[in-house]
Amino acid sequence: MKTDKKYMSDRQYGWLLIAPLCVVLIAFMIYPTVYAVFMSFQRYLMRGSPVYVGADNFRYILHDPEMWRALSRTVRLVVICVVVELVLGMLLALLLNRDFKGQNVIRGLCFMPLLISPLAMSLIWGYMLNNQYGIINIMLSWIGIYNIRWLSSIQLALYTIMGMTIWQWLPFSTFVLLAGLKGLPKDQFEAAQVDGSGAFNTFRRLTLPTLKPLIMIIVLLRIMWLIRTFDPLYGTTRGGLSTELFDWYVYRMAFVKFDVGRGTALGVFSLVITLIIAKMLYGQLMKAMQANS
């Protein structure tokens, strides 16, 4: 007579399955975060041993005008990029949602910027926008516009970096919204059309409210990513010409000035800001999802 012997419970088996993921999370997320918080209270200049200084690092960065200038530029970049990407992404999604010849080719071409690494993208655009031999200025010279200093002018450099960032990440907003448009309930729109509702009113009253959860997800993710904008600066201005953003300032403090304590304090400060914004947007996301359920 055979008897089945159970070597472990379902709960133990479940923990066994997720154990590799837990190890990865502890090694690459939890431990570095805890160690960064620990180092943010230390004075360490990459020589000797760390010295505990309490909240001195945080007091320094909160009274540092360079930090606030970098943070204000980052806020400007986040706001402009998110708004432009949402508006253009919605327009492109509405266009790509129509049936036309060659639509798969056009969609593939629109998706290509996401396949380029941010650092490679910044290097490519750096060459293309060079005011002496860049292809963009050469093409503009054909119509009488000469020598625009895209990345060597204080007035233009930051906005040029914004344009590069928008160009690369616009497909993300476009295809997320396009997926949402493909999943819209057709019966509601057919009823609105029968009632004589115009295209704009239908978009405002039906399309936008239905897509609001996706819009909130795009805003949440893009804010989290844009706060950490680094690669476009590394391949172009290296933080010069009033383009230093918050993440570049963290890098300069920790790896140029070799002040690891204050650098990690800046990182922790950035993490706290990101978590606060994420918590606020997450609440709005939950409300939007409940309204559509």
C-alpha positions in Angstrom: 0.0 0.0 0.0 1.5 3.3 -1.1 1.3 6.5 1.0 2.1 9.9 -0.3 4.5 11.7 2.0 4.4 15.5 2.0 7.9 16.9 2.5 6.8 20.5 2.9 3.7 22.6 3.2 2.2 24.7 0.5 3.4 27.8 2.3 7.0 26.5 2.5 6.9 25.6 -1.2 5.7 29.1 -2.0 8.6 30.6 -0.1 11.0 28.2 -1.8 9.8 29.5 -5.2 10.2 33.2 -4.4 13.5 32.7 -2.5 15.7 33.6 -5.6 13.8 36.8 -6.1 14.1 37.7 -2.4 17.9 37.2 -2.6 18.1 39.5 -5.7 16.0 42.1 -4.0 18.0 42.0 -0.8 21.4 42.1 -2.7 20.5 44.8 -5.3 17.8 46.9 -3.7 17.3 46.6 0.1 21.0 46.4 1.1 22.2 49.3 -1.1 19.3 51.4 0.1 20.0 50.7 3.8 23.7 51.3 3.3 23.0 54.6 1.5 20.9 55.8 4.4 23.7 54.7 6.8 26.3 56.6 4.7 24.2 59.7 4.5 24.9 60.3 8.2 28.6 59.8 7.8 31.5 62.1 6.7 33.5 60.2 4.2 35.9 61.6 1.6 37.1 58.3 0.2 40.0 58.1 2.5 40.2 56.9 6.1 37.1 55.7 7.8 33.6 57.1 7.8 32.9 59.5 10.7 29.4 59.8 12.1 28.2 63.5 11.8 24.4 63.1 12.3 22.3 65.3 10.2 25.1 67.6 9.1 25.1 66.3 5.6 21.4 67.0 5.2 21.7 70.5 6.8 24.5 71.2 4.2 22.6 70.2 1.2 19.4 72.0 2.3 21.4 75.2 2.5 23.3 74.6 -0.7 22.2 77.0 -3.5 23.7 74.8 -6.1 21.4 71.9 -5.0 18.3 74.1 -5.2 19.3 75.4 -8.7 19.8 71.8 -9.9 16.5 70.8 -8.3 14.6 73.7 -9.9 16.0 72.8 -13.4 15.0 69.2 -12.8 11.4 70.2 -11.9 11.3 72.4 -15.0 12.5 69.5 -17.1 10.0 67.0 -15.5 7.0 69.3 -16.0 7.8 70.3 -19.6 8.7 66.7 -20.7 5.7 65.1 -19.1 3.2 67.6 -20.5 4.7 67.6 -24.0 4.9 63.8 -24.1 1.3 63.4 -22.9 -0.1 65.9 -25.5 2.0 64.6 -28.4 1.6 61.0 -27.3 -2.2 61.4 -27.3 -2.2 63.0 -30.7 0.0 60.3 -32.2 -2.0 57.6 -30.5 -5.2 58.9 -32.0 -3.5 59.0 -35.5 -2.1 55.5 -35.2 -5.4 54.2 -34.0 -6.8 54.8 -37.5 -6.6 52.2 -40.2 -4.3 53.2 -43.1 -1.9 51.6 -45.5 1.6 50.9 -44.0 0.4 51.4 -40.5 2.6 48.6 -39.1 5.7 50.2 -40.7 4.8 53.6 -39.3 4.2 52.1 -35.8 7.6 50.3 -36.0 9.4 53.5 -37.0 7.7 55.3 -34.1 8.9 52.7 -31.7 12.6 52.8 -32.7 13.7 55.6 -30.4 13.0 53.4 -27.4 15.4 50.8 -28.7 18.4 53.2 -28.5 20.2 53.4 -25.1 20.0 56.9 -23.6 23.8 57.3 -23.6 24.1 56.3 -27.3 21.1 58.6 -28.0 22.9 61.6 -26.4 26.1 60.9 -28.3 24.3 60.7 -31.6 22.3 63.9 -31.0 25.5 65.6 -29.8 27.1 65.0 -33.2 23.9 65.9 -35.1 23.4 69.1 -33.3 27.0 70.3 -33.4 26.9 74.0 -34.5 29.8 73.5 -36.9 29.4 70.1 -38.6 26.1 68.8 -37.3 23.6 67.5 -39.9 20.8 69.5 -38.3 22.5 72.8 -38.8 23.6 71.8 -42.3 20.0 71.1 -43.3 18.8 74.3 -41.7 21.4 76.3 -43.7 19.6 75.2 -46.8 16.7 77.4 -45.8 18.8 80.3 -44.6 19.1 79.5 -40.9 22.8 79.3 -39.9 24.9 78.3 -36.9 22.3 77.6 -34.2 24.3 76.7 -31.0 22.0 74.0 -29.7 24.3 72.6 -27.1 26.7 75.5 -26.6 24.3 78.2 -25.6 23.0 78.8 -22.1 19.6 79.8 -23.5 19.2 76.7 -25.6 21.2 73.9 -24.1 18.7 72.8 -21.4 15.8 72.9 -23.8 17.7 71.0 -26.4 18.3 68.2 -23.8 14.6 68.3 -23.0 13.9 67.8 -26.8 16.3 64.9 -26.9 14.6 63.3 -23.9 11.1 63.8 -25.3 12.1 62.4 -28.7 13.4 59.2 -27.1 10.5 58.6 -24.6 7.5 59.9 -26.7 6.9 56.4 -28.1 6.4 55.1 -24.5 3.4 57.5 -23.9 2.2 56.9 -27.5 2.0 53.2 -27.4 0.6 53.0 -23.8 -2.2 55.3 -24.9 -2.7 53.5 -28.2 -3.2 50.2 -26.2 -5.8 52.0 -24.1 -7.6 53.3 -27.2 -7.7 49.8 -28.7 -9.3 48.6 -25.5 -12.1 51.2 -25.2 -15.6 49.9 -25.2 -17.1 50.5 -28.6 -20.8 50.4 -27.5 -20.4 53.7 -25.4 -18.9 55.5 -28.4 -21.5 54.2 -30.8 -24.2 55.4 -28.4 -22.6 58.8 -28.1 -22.4 59.1 -31.9 -26.1 58.2 -32.2 -26.9 60.9 -29.6 -25.1 63.4 -31.9 -22.1 64.0 -29.7 -19.3 65.7 -31.6 -15.7 64.3 -31.8 -14.3 66.8 -29.2 -17.1 66.2 -26.7 -16.8 62.5 -27.1 -13.0 62.7 -26.5 -13.5 65.0 -23.5 -16.4 63.1 -21.9 -15.6 59.5 -22.7 -12.1 58.9 -24.0 -10.1 61.0 -21.5 -11.9 59.7 -18.4 -11.5 56.1 -19.6 -7.8 56.6 -20.3 -7.1 58.5 -17.0 -5.6 55.4 -15.2 -3.2 55.0 -18.1 -2.4 58.7 -18.1 -1.6 58.5 -14.4 0.6 55.5 -14.9 2.5 57.4 -17.6 2.9 60.5 -15.4 4.0 58.4 -12.4 6.7 56.4 -14.3 8.0 59.4 -16.3 8.4 61.5 -13.2 10.3 58.8 -11.5 12.6 58.3 -14.6 13.0 62.0 -15.3 14.2 62.8 -11.8 17.1 60.5 -12.5 18.0 62.1 -15.9 21.8 61.6 -16.3 22.8 60.0 -19.6 21.7 62.9 -21.9 24.0 65.2 -19.9 26.9 62.8 -20.0 26.9 62.6 -23.8 26.5 66.4 -24.3 27.1 69.2 -21.9 28.4 67.3 -18.8 26.3 69.6 -16.7 27.7 72.8 -18.1 25.9 75.8 -19.5 23.3 75.8 -16.7 22.1 72.3 -17.6 23.2 70.6 -14.3 20.3 68.5 -13.1 19.8 66.9 -9.7 21.2 63.5 -10.6 24.3 65.0 -12.2 24.8 67.1 -9.0 24.6 63.9 -7.0 27.3 62.4 -9.3 29.5 65.5 -9.1 29.3 65.6 -5.3 30.1 61.9 -4.8 32.5 61.1 -7.6 34.1 64.5 -8.6 34.3 66.1 -5.2 34.7 62.6 -3.6 32.3 63.6 -0.8 30.5 60.3 -0.5 28.6 61.3 2.7 26.9 64.3 1.1 26.5 62.5 -2.2 24.5 59.7 -0.5 22.5 62.3 1.5 21.5 63.8 -1.8 20.5 60.4 -3.1 18.4 59.8 0.0 16.8 63.2 -0.4 16.0 62.4 -4.0 14.5 59.0 -2.9 12.3 60.7 -0.3 11.0 63.2 -2.9 10.3 60.4 -5.4 8.4 58.4 -2.8 6.3 61.4 -1.8 5.4 62.1 -5.4 4.7 58.4 -6.1 2.4 58.2 -3.0 0.4 61.2 -4.2 0.1 60.0 -7.8 -0.7 56.4 -6.6 -3.7 57.7 -4.7 -4.9 59.5 -7.7 -4.4 56.4 -9.8 -6.5 54.3 -7.4 -9.3 56.9 -7.5 -9.3 56.9 -11.3 -9.4 53.1 -11.5 -12.3 52.9 -9.0 -14.2 55.5 -11.1 -13.8 53.4 -14.2 -14.7 50.1 -12.5 
